[in-house]
Amino acid sequence: MLEKLPEVIGHALQGVRAGLDNIVFNTLGMREGLGSIELSSLAFADHAQLPERCTADGQGVSPPLQWSALPEGTASLVLIVEDADSPTPNPLVHAIVVGLPPESGALAESAIPSGDNEGAAALRVGRNSALQAAWLPPDPPPGHGVHRYAFQLFALRGNPEFSETPGREELVDALREHALASGLLVGTYERSDGSIQIPDAASSGGPAVAG
């Protein structure tokens, strides 16, 4: 886990990125034959900037999402959000949600718990890269450039039994067996140089994730 990096290190690591090729959507090895889900947000367009309120520089709430064009036989949905540009070997996981009912058609803003926000009571939330069952607000290192946050929604043919707070590996195992279709929406965020102060240990409540 990376702590928030000073600007000079962000510049030095500009070429170090996990890469879009390594997000779940592109690594399942089964893109051929999968259907396509229409995934969008009222808060941002595909490959456009996330609103500040959804990041660590704002209120840190999860953005609203909506979907359509689910394939016949969809029994449940799962969501994973990853930072494709984190300076780490693998993309950082910002959120996992399992057991979404397909008929709902949407996930409201702040539905995923984060910080002081409790989120939607019925939502089943998995572990992010900070090992929390929560939305991890985008928090890229100053000077590292634009980060792409991949919102990935998958339709499942059944309701696999997940652990109480499933992580990325458990999610991928379920997708290999049950996935029918997938949708991808990318939001971006960049922190301007020098726009963040590194909190001391007493005020931060522990290490922070850069991503």
C-alpha positions in Angstrom: 0.0 0.0 0.0 1.4 3.4 -0.9 1.2 6.5 1.2 0.3 9.8 -0.4 3.4 10.8 -2.4 5.0 14.3 -2.5 5.0 16.1 -5.8 8.6 15.3 -6.8 7.9 11.6 -6.5 4.7 11.9 -8.5 6.7 13.4 -11.3 9.4 10.7 -11.0 6.7 8.0 -11.3 4.8 9.4 -14.2 5.7 6.4 -16.4 4.9 3.9 -13.7 1.3 2.8 -14.2 -0.7 -0.4 -13.7 -2.4 0.0 -17.2 -5.8 -0.4 -18.6 -4.8 -3.8 -19.9 -4.7 -5.1 -16.3 -8.2 -4.1 -15.1 -10.6 -7.0 -14.6 -12.6 -6.1 -17.7 -9.5 -6.8 -19.9 -7.9 -9.7 -18.0 -10.7 -12.2 -17.7 -9.6 -13.9 -20.9 -13.2 -14.3 -22.0 -14.1 -11.1 -23.7 -15.0 -13.1 -26.8 -18.7 -14.0 -26.6 -19.6 -11.8 -23.7 -22.5 -9.4 -24.2 -22.3 -5.7 -23.7 -24.0 -3.6 -21.0 -24.7 0.1 -21.4 -23.2 1.7 -18.4 -23.3 5.5 -17.8 -23.4 8.2 -15.1 -25.3 11.4 -14.7 -22.2 12.9 -13.0 -19.6 12.4 -15.7 -19.3 11.2 -19.4 -17.1 8.3 -20.5 -13.4 9.3 -20.3 -14.4 12.7 -18.8 -13.4 14.1 -15.4 -15.1 12.8 -12.2 -16.7 15.5 -10.1 -14.5 16.7 -7.3 -17.2 15.7 -4.7 -16.5 12.0 -5.6 -12.8 12.3 -4.8 -10.6 12.8 -1.8 -10.5 16.5 -2.6 -14.3 16.7 -2.0 -16.9 14.9 0.0 -15.5 11.6 -1.2 -18.9 10.1 -2.2 -19.4 7.4 -4.8 -20.9 8.7 -8.1 -24.3 7.7 -9.5 -24.4 4.9 -12.1 -27.1 3.6 -14.4 -27.3 0.6 -16.7 -29.4 -1.0 -19.4 -29.3 -3.6 -22.2 -28.8 -6.5 -19.8 -28.9 -9.9 -21.4 -31.7 -12.4 -20.9 -30.9 -14.7 -18.0 -29.2 -12.0 -15.8 -29.8 -12.9 -12.2 -27.5 -10.4 -10.5 -24.8 -7.8 -11.1 -21.4 -7.1 -9.7 -19.4 -3.8 -9.8 -15.7 -3.3 -9.5 -13.9 0.1 -9.8 -10.2 0.2 -10.4 -7.5 2.9 -10.9 -5.7 1.9 -14.1 -3.0 4.5 -13.5 -1.9 3.8 -10.0 1.9 3.5 -9.6 1.5 -0.1 -8.6 2.0 -3.5 -10.3 -1.8 -4.0 -10.4 -4.7 -1.5 -10.5 -5.9 -0.3 -7.2 -9.4 -1.4 -6.3 -11.6 1.6 -5.2 -14.9 -0.4 -4.8 -16.5 -3.8 -5.1 -20.2 -4.3 -4.9 -21.9 -7.7 -5.4 -25.5 -9.0 -5.5 -26.9 -5.9 -7.3 -30.5 -6.6 -8.5 -30.6 -6.1 -12.2 -34.1 -4.6 -12.1 -32.9 -1.6 -10.1 -31.2 -0.2 -13.2 -29.1 2.3 -11.2 -26.9 3.0 -8.2 -27.5 6.3 -6.5 -24.8 8.8 -5.6 -23.2 8.0 -2.2 -24.8 4.5 -2.2 -21.4 2.9 -1.5 -20.3 3.7 2.1 -17.3 6.0 2.5 -15.9 8.0 5.4 -18.8 9.3 7.5 -21.3 8.3 4.8 -23.1 5.0 5.7 -24.3 4.3 2.2 -27.3 2.2 1.2 -28.2 -0.3 3.9 -28.9 -3.2 1.6 -25.8 -2.9 -0.5 -23.2 -5.8 -0.3 -19.8 -4.2 -0.4 -16.5 -6.0 -0.9 -13.0 -5.0 0.1 -11.1 -2.2 -1.7 -7.3 -2.0 -1.8 -7.3 -0.4 1.6 -9.0 -3.5 2.9 -12.1 -1.6 3.7 -15.7 -2.4 2.7 -16.2 1.0 1.3 -15.8 3.5 -1.6 -12.1 4.6 -1.7 -12.2 8.1 -3.1 -9.8 8.8 -6.0 -6.6 10.2 -4.5 -3.9 10.4 -7.1 -0.4 11.6 -6.2 0.3 15.2 -7.1 2.3 15.5 -10.3 1.5 12.0 -11.5 -0.8 13.1 -14.2 -4.3 12.0 -15.2 -5.6 8.8 -13.6 -8.3 6.7 -15.3 -10.9 5.1 -13.0 -12.6 2.1 -14.6 -16.1 1.4 -13.5 -16.8 -2.2 -14.6 -20.2 -3.8 -14.3 -20.8 -7.5 -15.0 -24.1 -9.4 -15.4 -24.1 -12.9 -13.8 -26.3 -15.9 -14.8 -26.7 -16.8 -11.1 -26.2 -15.6 -7.6 -22.8 -17.0 -6.5 -22.2 -17.3 -2.8 -19.7 -14.6 -1.9 -17.9 -14.2 1.5 -19.0 -11.3 3.7 -16.6 -8.8 2.1 -15.2 -10.4 -1.1 -12.0 -9.1 -2.6 -10.8 -8.8 -6.2 -9.6 -12.4 -6.5 -12.9 -13.9 -5.2 -14.8 -11.6 -7.6 -12.8 -12.7 -10.6 -13.3 -16.4 -9.8 -17.0 -15.9 -9.8 -16.9 -13.9 -13.0 -15.1 -16.7 -14.8 -17.9 -19.1 -14.0 -21.0 -16.9 -14.1 -20.4 -13.8 -16.3 -22.8 -13.1 -19.2 -22.1 -9.5 -20.1 -19.9 -6.6 -19.1 -20.0 -2.8 -19.3 -17.1 -0.3 -18.9 -17.3 3.4 -18.0 -14.1 5.4 -17.4 -13.8 8.5 -15.3 -10.6 10.6 -15.0 -9.1 12.7 -12.2 -5.8 14.6 -11.9 -4.5 16.3 -8.8 -2.7 19.6 -9.6 0.9 19.9 -8.3 1.0 21.0 -4.7 -2.8 20.8 -4.2 -2.5 18.4 -1.3 -0.9 18.4 2.1 0.3 15.2 3.6 -1.5 14.6 6.9 0.4 13.6 10.0 -0.3 10.2 11.5 -2.4 11.7 14.3 -4.9 13.3 12.0 -4.9 10.8 9.2 -6.0 7.8 11.2 -3.6 5.6 9.3 -1.8 5.3 5.9 -3.6 6.6 2.8 -3.7 5.0 -0.6 -2.3 6.9 -3.6 -4.6 6.2 -6.5 
